Amino acid sequence: MGKKFPEAYSIDKRRRAIELLMKNSVGGKPKFTKVSHETKISVPTLKRWWIKHQLDRQQEMKSKLEEAITSILKRIEKLAQETNNLKELAPVVKMLSELLQQFGEDNELTESWG
């Protein structure tokens, strides 16, 4: 007898497991054992799926943030060309600063989880 290959799970089963992990979390840390008993999926498999899910979410957020920053920088550049009045630029610069600060806080949270 050879080595048993791991079972291939459907996308729906993966999604359901990720949803259960999100619902069964304490302090941002999923209860892998509880979800494993409920779904009959091994803890290591659930952990792999969870890590991939977190990385995908981080990448999505990073892409959205990059788009927002690019848009804001273009607006700052346009306003700077149109006027020399710094008061008009202040709200746009403040918005960019708040986005960058929020992104920094989000990164600290995800780094502390991993």
N, CA, C and O atoms as a printed pandas DataFrame, in Angstrom:
     atom_number atom_name residue_name chain_id  residue_number  x_coord  y_coord  z_coord
0              1         N          MET        A               1    0.834   -1.175    0.000
1              2        CA          MET        A               1    0.000    0.000    0.000
2              3         C          MET        A               1    0.886    1.248    0.000
3              4         O          MET        A               1    1.830    1.365    0.781
4              5         N          GLY        A               2    0.555    2.158   -0.887
5              6        CA          GLY        A               2    1.298    3.414   -0.984
6              7         C          GLY        A               2    0.743    4.470   -0.049
7              8         O          GLY        A               2   -0.202    4.250    0.707
8              9         N          LYS        A               3    1.367    5.602   -0.138
9             10        CA          LYS        A               3    0.949    6.735    0.686
10            11         C          LYS        A               3   -0.407    7.253    0.199
11            12         O          LYS        A               3   -0.648    7.352   -1.004
12            13         N          LYS        A               4   -1.278    7.577    1.138
13            14        CA          LYS        A               4   -2.607    8.079    0.799
14            15         C          LYS        A               4   -2.514    9.565    0.426
15            16         O          LYS        A               4   -1.925   10.368    1.150
16            17         N          PHE        A               5   -3.108    9.905   -0.715
17            18        CA          PHE        A               5   -3.116   11.293   -1.142
18            19         C          PHE        A               5   -4.199   12.057   -0.394
19            20         O          PHE        A               5   -5.249   11.501   -0.072
20            21         N          PRO        A               6   -3.941   13.340   -0.119
21            22        CA          PRO        A               6   -4.958   14.126    0.583
22            23         C          PRO        A               6   -6.203   14.307   -0.282
23            24         O          PRO        A               6   -6.139   14.323   -1.511
24            25         N          GLU        A               7   -7.321   14.441    0.396
25            26        CA          GLU        A               7   -8.589   14.626   -0.299
26            27         C          GLU        A               7   -8.633   16.015   -0.937
27            28         O          GLU        A               7   -8.197   16.998   -0.339
28            29         N          ALA        A               8   -9.163   16.081   -2.154
29            30        CA          ALA        A               8   -9.354   17.374   -2.814
30            31         C          ALA        A               8  -10.719   17.919   -2.406
31            32         O          ALA        A               8  -11.735   17.238   -2.545
32            33         N          TYR        A               9  -10.734   19.144   -1.904
33            34        CA          TYR        A               9  -11.973   19.747   -1.431
34            35         C          TYR        A               9  -12.526   20.707   -2.478
35            36         O          TYR        A               9  -11.777   21.344   -3.218
36            37         N          SER        A              10  -13.838   20.795   -2.523
37            38        CA          SER        A              10  -14.484   21.706   -3.467
38            39         C          SER        A              10  -14.286   23.152   -3.013
39            40         O          SER        A              10  -13.989   23.421   -1.849
40            41         N          ILE        A              11  -14.456   24.059   -3.949
41            42        CA          ILE        A              11  -14.338   25.482   -3.633
42            43         C          ILE        A              11  -15.403   25.884   -2.616
43            44         O          ILE        A              11  -15.142   26.683   -1.717
44            45         N          ASP        A              12  -16.602   25.327   -2.766
45            46        CA          ASP        A              12  -17.673   25.641   -1.808
46            47         C          ASP        A              12  -17.315   25.192   -0.397
47            48         O          ASP        A              12  -17.600   25.892    0.575
48            49         N          LYS        A              13  -16.693   24.027   -0.288
49            50        CA          LYS        A              13  -16.309   23.522    1.033
50            51         C          LYS        A              13  -15.221   24.417    1.643
51            52         O          LYS        A              13  -15.222   24.675    2.846
52            53         N          ARG        A              14  -14.297   24.884    0.798
53            54        CA          ARG        A              14  -13.258   25.797    1.277
54            55         C          ARG        A              14  -13.873   27.104    1.766
55            56         O          ARG        A              14  -13.538   27.594    2.844
56            57         N          ARG        A              15  -14.781   27.663    0.957
57            58        CA          ARG        A              15  -15.429   28.923    1.342
58            59         C          ARG        A              15  -16.171   28.770    2.661
59            60         O          ARG        A              15  -16.090   29.636    3.532
60            61         N          ARG        A              16  -16.881   27.681    2.801
61            62        CA          ARG        A              16  -17.641   27.444    4.033
62            63         C          ARG        A              16  -16.689   27.342    5.226
63            64         O          ARG        A              16  -16.965   27.885    6.296
64            65         N          ALA        A              17  -15.580   26.650    5.036
65            66        CA          ALA        A              17  -14.603   26.509    6.119
66            67         C          ALA        A              17  -14.019   27.871    6.505
67            68         O          ALA        A              17  -13.869   28.164    7.691
68            69         N          ILE        A              18  -13.689   28.705    5.516
69            70        CA          ILE        A              18  -13.155   30.042    5.797
70            71         C          ILE        A              18  -14.197   30.875    6.542
71            72         O          ILE        A              18  -13.867   31.586    7.491
72            73         N          GLU        A              19  -15.454   30.784    6.110
73            74        CA          GLU        A              19  -16.529   31.513    6.800
74            75         C          GLU        A              19  -16.646   31.058    8.254
75            76         O          GLU        A              19  -16.812   31.878    9.157
76            77         N          LEU        A              20  -16.558   29.749    8.471
77            78        CA          LEU        A              20  -16.624   29.228    9.840
78            79         C          LEU        A              20  -15.429   29.701   10.665
79            80         O          LEU        A              20  -15.575   30.017   11.846
80            81         N          LEU        A              21  -14.255   29.749   10.049
81            82        CA          LEU        A              21  -13.070   30.231   10.756
82            83         C          LEU        A              21  -13.246   31.698   11.156
83            84         O          LEU        A              21  -12.848   32.099   12.250
84            85         N          MET        A              22  -13.841   32.492   10.270
85            86        CA          MET        A              22  -14.068   33.905   10.594
86            87         C          MET        A              22  -15.087   34.045   11.722
87            88         O          MET        A              22  -14.927   34.890   12.602
88            89         N          LYS        A              23  -16.124   33.226   11.698
89            90        CA          LYS        A              23  -17.167   33.293   12.731
90            91         C          LYS        A              23  -16.671   32.757   14.073
91            92         O          LYS        A              23  -17.095   33.228   15.128
92            93         N          ASN        A              24  -15.783   31.784   14.031
93            94        CA          ASN        A              24  -15.286   31.137   15.249
94            95         C          ASN        A              24  -13.881   31.625   15.579
95            96         O          ASN        A              24  -12.946   30.832   15.698
96            97         N          SER        A              25  -13.746   32.931   15.724
97            98        CA          SER        A              25  -12.459   33.531   16.054
98            99         C          SER        A              25  -12.553   34.247   17.388
99           100         O          SER        A              25  -13.583   34.826   17.733
100          101         N          VAL        A              26  -11.465   34.196   18.124
101          102        CA          VAL        A              26  -11.362   34.930   19.382
102          103         C          VAL        A              26  -10.112   35.789   19.290
103          104         O          VAL        A              26   -9.003   35.274   19.154
104          105         N          GLY        A              27  -10.297   37.095   19.365
105          106        CA          GLY        A              27   -9.159   38.007   19.272
106          107         C          GLY        A              27   -8.457   37.927   17.932
107          108         O          GLY        A              27   -7.246   38.140   17.859
108          109         N          GLY        A              28   -9.186   37.625   16.873
109          110        CA          GLY        A              28   -8.601   37.534   15.538
110          111         C          GLY        A              28   -7.968   36.198   15.227
111          112         O          GLY        A              28   -7.508   35.977   14.106
112          113         N          LYS        A              29   -7.935   35.303   16.199
113          114        CA          LYS        A              29   -7.337   33.981   15.981
114          115         C          LYS        A              29   -8.448   32.938   15.881
115          116         O          LYS        A              29   -9.216   32.749   16.824
116          117         N          PRO        A              30   -8.529   32.267   14.738
117          118        CA          PRO        A              30   -9.589   31.267   14.538
118          119         C          PRO        A              30   -9.419   30.048   15.437
119          120         O          PRO        A              30   -8.308   29.685   15.823
120          121         N          LYS        A              31  -10.537   29.436   15.752
121          122        CA          LYS        A              31  -10.535   28.184   16.513
122          123         C          LYS        A              31  -10.478   27.033   15.505
123          124         O          LYS        A              31  -11.505   26.483   15.108
124          125         N          PHE        A              32   -9.269   26.689   15.108
125          126        CA          PHE        A              32   -9.065   25.683   14.070
126          127         C          PHE        A              32   -9.612   24.315   14.473
127          128         O          PHE        A              32  -10.228   23.629   13.657
128          129         N          THR        A              33   -9.393   23.921   15.711
129          130        CA          THR        A              33   -9.830   22.596   16.162
130          131         C          THR        A              33  -11.345   22.477   16.119
131          132         O          THR        A              33  -11.881   21.463   15.671
132          133         N          LYS        A              34  -12.028   23.501   16.579
133          134        CA          LYS        A              34  -13.491   23.485   16.571
134          135         C          LYS        A              34  -14.021   23.361   15.141
135          136         O          LYS        A              34  -14.913   22.555   14.875
136          137         N          VAL        A              35  -13.478   24.152   14.234
137          138        CA          VAL        A              35  -13.922   24.114   12.837
138          139         C          VAL        A              35  -13.545   22.780   12.203
139          140         O          VAL        A              35  -14.284   22.257   11.369
140          141         N          SER        A              36  -12.408   22.232   12.591
141          142        CA          SER        A              36  -11.985   20.932   12.072
142          143         C          SER        A              36  -12.979   19.840   12.455
143          144         O          SER        A              36  -13.341   19.007   11.625
144          145         N          HIS        A              37  -13.415   19.845   13.703
145          146        CA          HIS        A              37  -14.404   18.850   14.149
146          147         C          HIS        A              37  -15.718   19.004   13.399
147          148         O          HIS        A              37  -16.376   18.024   13.052
148          149         N          GLU        A              38  -16.081   20.255   13.158
149          150        CA          GLU        A              38  -17.355   20.534   12.494
150          151         C          GLU        A              38  -17.327   20.170   11.006
151          152         O          GLU        A              38  -18.314   19.673   10.464
152          153         N          THR        A              39  -16.194   20.421   10.355
153          154        CA          THR        A              39  -16.115   20.227    8.900
154          155         C          THR        A              39  -15.448   18.917    8.488
155          156         O          THR        A              39  -15.552   18.499    7.335
156          157         N          LYS        A              40  -14.766   18.275    9.427
157          158        CA          LYS        A              40  -13.992   17.056    9.144
158          159         C          LYS        A              40  -12.801   17.334    8.215
159          160         O          LYS        A              40  -12.352   16.455    7.480
160          161         N          ILE        A              41  -12.308   18.563    8.265
161          162        CA          ILE        A              41  -11.119   18.962    7.508
162          163         C          ILE        A              41   -9.984   19.102    8.517
163          164         O          ILE        A              41  -10.186   19.652    9.599
164          165         N          SER        A              42   -8.802   18.614    8.178
165          166        CA          SER        A              42   -7.690   18.625    9.129
166          167         C          SER        A              42   -7.279   20.050    9.502
167          168         O          SER        A              42   -7.445   20.989    8.723
168          169         N          VAL        A              43   -6.744   20.181   10.705
169          170        CA          VAL        A              43   -6.291   21.480   11.201
170          171         C          VAL        A              43   -5.194   22.066   10.303
171          172         O          VAL        A              43   -5.265   23.249    9.971
172          173         N          PRO        A              44   -4.174   21.279    9.895
173          174        CA          PRO        A              44   -3.154   21.857    9.009
174          175         C          PRO        A              44   -3.734   22.401    7.696
175          176         O          PRO        A              44   -3.291   23.437    7.200
176          177         N          THR        A              45   -4.718   21.700    7.143
177          178        CA          THR        A              45   -5.355   22.174    5.908
178          179         C          THR        A              45   -6.092   23.482    6.165
179          180         O          THR        A              45   -5.989   24.419    5.373
180          181         N          LEU        A              46   -6.833   23.551    7.265
181          182        CA          LEU        A              46   -7.542   24.785    7.612
182          183         C          LEU        A              46   -6.564   25.941    7.812
183          184         O          LEU        A              46   -6.834   27.067    7.395
184          185         N          LYS        A              47   -5.433   25.660    8.447
185          186        CA          LYS        A              47   -4.431   26.708    8.667
186          187         C          LYS        A              47   -3.867   27.213    7.345
187          188         O          LYS        A              47   -3.676   28.416    7.168
188          189         N          ARG        A              48   -3.598   26.296    6.416
189          190        CA          ARG        A              48   -3.103   26.706    5.090
190          191         C          ARG        A              48   -4.122   27.592    4.384
191          192         O          ARG        A              48   -3.775   28.632    3.824
192          193         N          TRP        A              49   -5.386   27.168    4.417
193          194        CA          TRP        A              49   -6.442   27.949    3.767
194          195         C          TRP        A              49   -6.578   29.322    4.415
195          196         O          TRP        A              49   -6.768   30.326    3.729
196          197         N          TRP        A              50   -6.479   29.358    5.743
197          198        CA          TRP        A              50   -6.621   30.618    6.466
198          199         C          TRP        A              50   -5.494   31.584    6.102
199          200         O          TRP        A              50   -5.735   32.768    5.867
200          201         N          ILE        A              51   -4.275   31.077    6.059
201          202        CA          ILE        A              51   -3.131   31.923    5.709
202          203         C          ILE        A              51   -3.287   32.462    4.291
203          204         O          ILE        A              51   -3.044   33.644    4.046
204          205         N          LYS        A              52   -3.687   31.609    3.362
205          206        CA          LYS        A              52   -3.904   32.050    1.978
206          207         C          LYS        A              52   -4.999   33.110    1.929
207          208         O          LYS        A              52   -4.869   34.112    1.226
208          209         N          HIS        A              53   -6.068   32.889    2.669
209          210        CA          HIS        A              53   -7.171   33.857    2.719
210          211         C          HIS        A              53   -6.670   35.214    3.231
211          212         O          HIS        A              53   -7.002   36.257    2.667
212          213         N          GLN        A              54   -5.874   35.191    4.296
213          214        CA          GLN        A              54   -5.339   36.431    4.858
214          215         C          GLN        A              54   -4.421   37.141    3.865
215          216         O          GLN        A              54   -4.487   38.362    3.722
216          217         N          LEU        A              55   -3.572   36.387    3.184
217          218        CA          LEU        A              55   -2.671   36.979    2.192
218          219         C          LEU        A              55   -3.453   37.589    1.037
219          220         O          LEU        A              55   -3.111   38.670    0.558
220          221         N          ASP        A              56   -4.497   36.905    0.589
221          222        CA          ASP        A              56   -5.340   37.434   -0.491
222          223         C          ASP        A              56   -6.012   38.736   -0.066
223          224         O          ASP        A              56   -6.078   39.691   -0.839
224          225         N          ARG        A              57   -6.507   38.765    1.164
225          226        CA          ARG        A              57   -7.152   39.983    1.676
226          227         C          ARG        A              57   -6.155   41.134    1.764
227          228         O          ARG        A              57   -6.481   42.272    1.426
228          229         N          GLN        A              58   -4.943   40.835    2.218
229          230        CA          GLN        A              58   -3.917   41.872    2.312
230          231         C          GLN        A              58   -3.592   42.423    0.929
231          232         O          GLN        A              58   -3.442   43.632    0.757
232          233         N          GLN        A              59   -3.484   41.542   -0.048
233          234        CA          GLN        A              59   -3.164   41.972   -1.406
234          235         C          GLN        A              59   -4.278   42.848   -1.971
235          236         O          GLN        A              59   -4.006   43.851   -2.631
236          237         N          GLU        A              60   -5.527   42.472   -1.715
237          238        CA          GLU        A              60   -6.672   43.286   -2.153
238          239         C          GLU        A              60   -6.608   44.679   -1.537
239          240         O          GLU        A              60   -6.774   45.684   -2.229
240          241         N          MET        A              61   -6.368   44.726   -0.239
241          242        CA          MET        A              61   -6.300   46.016    0.453
242          243         C          MET        A              61   -5.144   46.853   -0.072
243          244         O          MET        A              61   -5.280   48.063   -0.256
244          245         N          LYS        A              62   -4.017   46.216   -0.312
245          246        CA          LYS        A              62   -2.847   46.927   -0.823
246          247         C          LYS        A              62   -3.153   47.522   -2.192
247          248         O          LYS        A              62   -2.797   48.669   -2.463
248          249         N          SER        A              63   -3.808   46.754   -3.053
249          250        CA          SER        A              63   -4.156   47.245   -4.389
250          251         C          SER        A              63   -5.107   48.435   -4.311
251          252         O          SER        A              63   -4.925   49.432   -5.009
252          253         N          LYS        A              64   -6.126   48.321   -3.452
253          254        CA          LYS        A              64   -7.079   49.425   -3.297
254          255         C          LYS        A              64   -6.386   50.674   -2.761
255          256         O          LYS        A              64   -6.660   51.787   -3.209
256          257         N          LEU        A              65   -5.492   50.480   -1.804
257          258        CA          LEU        A              65   -4.781   51.612   -1.233
258          259         C          LEU        A              65   -3.885   52.271   -2.275
259          260         O          LEU        A              65   -3.820   53.498   -2.357
260          261         N          GLU        A              66   -3.194   51.458   -3.069
261          262        CA          GLU        A              66   -2.332   52.011   -4.112
262          263         C          GLU        A              66   -3.147   52.820   -5.116
263          264         O          GLU        A              66   -2.712   53.886   -5.554
264          265         N          GLU        A              67   -4.327   52.319   -5.484
265          266        CA          GLU        A              67   -5.206   53.057   -6.398
266          267         C          GLU        A              67   -5.635   54.383   -5.781
267          268         O          GLU        A              67   -5.622   55.418   -6.448
268          269         N          ALA        A              68   -6.012   54.347   -4.513
269          270        CA          ALA        A              68   -6.457   55.568   -3.835
270          271         C          ALA        A              68   -5.325   56.585   -3.736
271          272         O          ALA        A              68   -5.535   57.773   -3.981
272          273         N          ILE        A              69   -4.139   56.130   -3.382
273          274        CA          ILE        A              69   -2.996   57.033   -3.255
274          275         C          ILE        A              69   -2.660   57.647   -4.607
275          276         O          ILE        A              69   -2.393   58.846   -4.693
276          277         N          THR        A              70   -2.672   56.842   -5.660
277          278        CA          THR        A              70   -2.388   57.346   -7.002
278          279         C          THR        A              70   -3.392   58.424   -7.392
279          280         O          THR        A              70   -3.021   59.468   -7.929
280          281         N          SER        A              71   -4.660   58.160   -7.118
281          282        CA          SER        A              71   -5.713   59.128   -7.428
282          283         C          SER        A              71   -5.514   60.427   -6.650
283          284         O          SER        A              71   -5.645   61.516   -7.208
284          285         N          ILE        A              72   -5.203   60.310   -5.376
285          286        CA          ILE        A              72   -5.002   61.495   -4.540
286          287         C          ILE        A              72   -3.779   62.280   -5.004
287          288         O          ILE        A              72   -3.814   63.509   -5.067
288          289         N          LEU        A              73   -2.698   61.575   -5.329
289          290        CA          LEU        A              73   -1.493   62.264   -5.796
290          291         C          LEU        A              73   -1.753   63.005   -7.105
291          292         O          LEU        A              73   -1.248   64.109   -7.306
292          293         N          LYS        A              74   -2.539   62.401   -7.995
293          294        CA          LYS        A              74   -2.889   63.078   -9.252
294          295         C          LYS        A              74   -3.697   64.338   -8.966
295          296         O          LYS        A              74   -3.500   65.372   -9.604
296          297         N          ARG        A              75   -4.602   64.241   -8.010
297          298        CA          ARG        A              75   -5.416   65.407   -7.652
298          299         C          ARG        A              75   -4.547   66.500   -7.035
299          300         O          ARG        A              75   -4.724   67.679   -7.340
300          301         N          ILE        A              76   -3.619   66.118   -6.180
301          302        CA          ILE        A              76   -2.705   67.099   -5.584
302          303         C          ILE        A              76   -1.905   67.793   -6.678
303          304         O          ILE        A              76   -1.758   69.015   -6.675
304          305         N          GLU        A              77   -1.394   67.004   -7.607
305          306        CA          GLU        A              77   -0.601   67.565   -8.702
306          307         C          GLU        A              77   -1.448   68.538   -9.541
307          308         O          GLU        A              77   -0.982   69.619   -9.900
308          309         N          LYS        A              78   -2.677   68.151   -9.844
309          310        CA          LYS        A              78   -3.579   69.000  -10.633
310          311         C          LYS        A              78   -3.877   70.302   -9.892
311          312         O          LYS        A              78   -3.824   71.384  -10.476
312          313         N          LEU        A              79   -4.189   70.187   -8.608
313          314        CA          LEU        A              79   -4.473   71.387   -7.819
314          315         C          LEU        A              79   -3.247   72.287   -7.712
315          316         O          LEU        A              79   -3.363   73.512   -7.754
316          317         N          ALA        A              80   -2.082   71.679   -7.576
317          318        CA          ALA        A              80   -0.852   72.460   -7.469
318          319         C          ALA        A              80   -0.592   73.237   -8.756
319          320         O          ALA        A              80   -0.093   74.362   -8.715
320          321         N          GLN        A              81   -0.927   72.641   -9.893
321          322        CA          GLN        A              81   -0.735   73.326  -11.171
322          323         C          GLN        A              81   -1.749   74.451  -11.356
323          324         O          GLN        A              81   -1.447   75.476  -11.968
324          325         N          GLU        A              82   -2.958   74.251  -10.821
325          326        CA          GLU        A              82   -4.024   75.231  -11.003
326          327         C          GLU        A              82   -3.911   76.424  -10.059
327          328         O          GLU        A              82   -4.377   77.517  -10.379
328          329         N          THR        A              83   -3.313   76.223   -8.929
329          330        CA          THR        A              83   -3.306   77.290   -7.931
330          331         C          THR        A              83   -2.036   77.251   -7.099
331          332         O          THR        A              83   -1.375   76.220   -6.974
332          333         N          ASN        A              84   -1.724   78.386   -6.546
333          334        CA          ASN        A              84   -0.604   78.456   -5.608
334          335         C          ASN        A              84   -1.112   78.551   -4.177
335          336         O          ASN        A              84   -0.325   78.748   -3.251
336          337         N          ASN        A              85   -2.415   78.413   -3.990
337          338        CA          ASN        A              85   -3.030   78.543   -2.673
338          339         C          ASN        A              85   -2.933   77.212   -1.929
339          340         O          ASN        A              85   -3.622   76.254   -2.278
340          341         N          LEU        A              86   -2.097   77.150   -0.928
341          342        CA          LEU        A              86   -1.884   75.913   -0.175
342          343         C          LEU        A              86   -3.109   75.492    0.623
343          344         O          LEU        A              86   -3.254   74.312    0.943
344          345         N          LYS        A              87   -3.992   76.428    0.950
345          346        CA          LYS        A              87   -5.203   76.082    1.699
346          347         C          LYS        A              87   -6.075   75.113    0.911
347          348         O          LYS        A              87   -6.764   74.277    1.496
348          349         N          GLU        A              88   -6.048   75.221   -0.404
349          350        CA          GLU        A              88   -6.843   74.320   -1.235
350          351         C          GLU        A              88   -6.238   72.913   -1.276
351          352         O          GLU        A              88   -6.951   71.930   -1.476
352          353         N          LEU        A              89   -4.943   72.828   -1.087
353          354        CA          LEU        A              89   -4.275   71.524   -1.101
354          355         C          LEU        A              89   -4.370   70.804    0.240
355          356         O          LEU        A              89   -4.260   69.579    0.295
356          357         N          ALA        A              90   -4.572   71.544    1.304
357          358        CA          ALA        A              90   -4.554   70.962    2.651
358          359         C          ALA        A              90   -5.525   69.795    2.834
359          360         O          ALA        A              90   -5.114   68.772    3.380
360          361         N          PRO        A              91   -6.810   69.889    2.403
361          362        CA          PRO        A              91   -7.715   68.752    2.617
362          363         C          PRO        A              91   -7.274   67.487    1.882
363          364         O          PRO        A              91   -7.452   66.377    2.383
364          365         N          VAL        A              92   -6.702   67.660    0.700
365          366        CA          VAL        A              92   -6.265   66.505   -0.082
366          367         C          VAL        A              92   -5.052   65.853    0.578
367          368         O          VAL        A              92   -4.967   64.628    0.657
368          369         N          VAL        A              93   -4.131   66.662    1.042
369          370        CA          VAL        A              93   -2.946   66.134    1.724
370          371         C          VAL        A              93   -3.356   65.449    3.024
371          372         O          VAL        A              93   -2.803   64.410    3.384
372          373         N          LYS        A              94   -4.323   66.031    3.725
373          374        CA          LYS        A              94   -4.813   65.424    4.967
374          375         C          LYS        A              94   -5.432   64.053    4.685
375          376         O          LYS        A              94   -5.208   63.101    5.432
376          377         N          MET        A              95   -6.214   63.958    3.598
377          378        CA          MET        A              95   -6.842   62.690    3.230
378          379         C          MET        A              95   -5.771   61.624    2.948
379          380         O          MET        A              95   -5.896   60.479    3.382
380          381         N          LEU        A              96   -4.737   62.011    2.228
381          382        CA          LEU        A              96   -3.655   61.076    1.926
382          383         C          LEU        A              96   -2.950   60.644    3.208
383          384         O          LEU        A              96   -2.637   59.467    3.383
384          385         N          SER        A              97   -2.707   61.583    4.085
385          386        CA          SER        A              97   -2.051   61.274    5.356
386          387         C          SER        A              97   -2.870   60.287    6.185
387          388         O          SER        A              97   -2.322   59.356    6.775
388          389         N          GLU        A              98   -4.201   60.500    6.225
389          390        CA          GLU        A              98   -5.072   59.595    6.981
390          391         C          GLU        A              98   -5.079   58.195    6.381
391          392         O          GLU        A              98   -5.074   57.203    7.110
392          393         N          LEU        A              99   -5.092   58.113    5.050
393          394        CA          LEU        A              99   -5.048   56.798    4.397
394          395         C          LEU        A              99   -3.756   56.064    4.725
395          396         O          LEU        A              99   -3.767   54.874    5.038
396          397         N          LEU        A             100   -2.647   56.786    4.650
397          398        CA          LEU        A             100   -1.357   56.159    4.948
398          399         C          LEU        A             100   -1.283   55.719    6.405
399          400         O          LEU        A             100   -0.744   54.655    6.709
400          401         N          GLN        A             101   -1.824   56.534    7.302
401          402        CA          GLN        A             101   -1.831   56.175    8.720
402          403         C          GLN        A             101   -2.680   54.928    8.949
403          404         O          GLN        A             101   -2.280   54.028    9.688
404          405         N          GLN        A             102   -3.857   54.875    8.313
405          406        CA          GLN        A             102   -4.733   53.711    8.457
406          407         C          GLN        A             102   -4.056   52.463    7.906
407          408         O          GLN        A             102   -4.138   51.394    8.512
408          409         N          PHE        A             103   -3.397   52.588    6.778
409          410        CA          PHE        A             103   -2.708   51.447    6.187
410          411         C          PHE        A             103   -1.607   50.953    7.117
411          412         O          PHE        A             103   -1.412   49.746    7.267
412          413         N          GLY        A             104   -0.891   51.878    7.739
413          414        CA          GLY        A             104    0.156   51.499    8.682
414          415         C          GLY        A             104   -0.406   50.740    9.869
415          416         O          GLY        A             104    0.189   49.760   10.318
416          417         N          GLU        A             105   -1.556   51.187   10.386
417          418        CA          GLU        A             105   -2.194   50.498   11.511
418          419         C          GLU        A             105   -2.675   49.116   11.100
419          420         O          GLU        A             105   -2.530   48.163   11.865
420          421         N          ASP        A             106   -3.246   48.987    9.900
421          422        CA          ASP        A             106   -3.710   47.687    9.412
422          423         C          ASP        A             106   -2.546   46.721    9.266
423          424         O          ASP        A             106   -2.676   45.542    9.594
424          425         N          ASN        A             107   -1.410   47.208    8.776
425          426        CA          ASN        A             107   -0.239   46.345    8.625
426          427         C          ASN        A             107    0.279   45.880    9.974
427          428         O          ASN        A             107    0.709   44.735   10.111
428          429         N          GLU        A             108    0.241   46.757   10.977
429          430        CA          GLU        A             108    0.683   46.361   12.313
430          431         C          GLU        A             108   -0.195   45.250   12.860
431          432         O          GLU        A             108    0.306   44.326   13.500
432          433         N          LEU        A             109   -1.505   45.326   12.616
433          434        CA          LEU        A             109   -2.423   44.297   13.098
434          435         C          LEU        A             109   -2.147   42.960   12.429
435          436         O          LEU        A             109   -2.113   41.927   13.097
436          437         N          THR        A             110   -1.950   42.972   11.113
437          438        CA          THR        A             110   -1.735   41.705   10.412
438          439         C          THR        A             110   -0.374   41.126   10.751
439          440         O          THR        A             110   -0.216   39.907   10.810
440          441         N          GLU        A             111    0.620   41.993   10.976
441          442        CA          GLU        A             111    1.936   41.486   11.344
442          443         C          GLU        A             111    1.908   40.864   12.733
443          444         O          GLU        A             111    2.615   39.888   12.985
444          445         N          SER        A             112    1.109   41.410   13.630
445          446        CA          SER        A             112    1.044   40.840   14.975
446          447         C          SER        A             112    0.317   39.504   14.966
447          448         O          SER        A             112    0.577   38.662   15.826
448          449         N          TRP        A             113   -0.609   39.285   13.992
449          450        CA          TRP        A             113   -1.316   38.002   13.902
450          451         C          TRP        A             113   -0.366   36.905   13.470
451          452         O          TRP        A             113   -0.367   35.814   14.040
452          453         N          GLY        A             114    0.452   37.194   12.454
453          454        CA          GLY        A             114    1.306   36.168   11.855
454          455         C          GLY        A             114    2.440   35.836   12.744
455          456         O          GLY        A             114    3.265   34.990   12.402
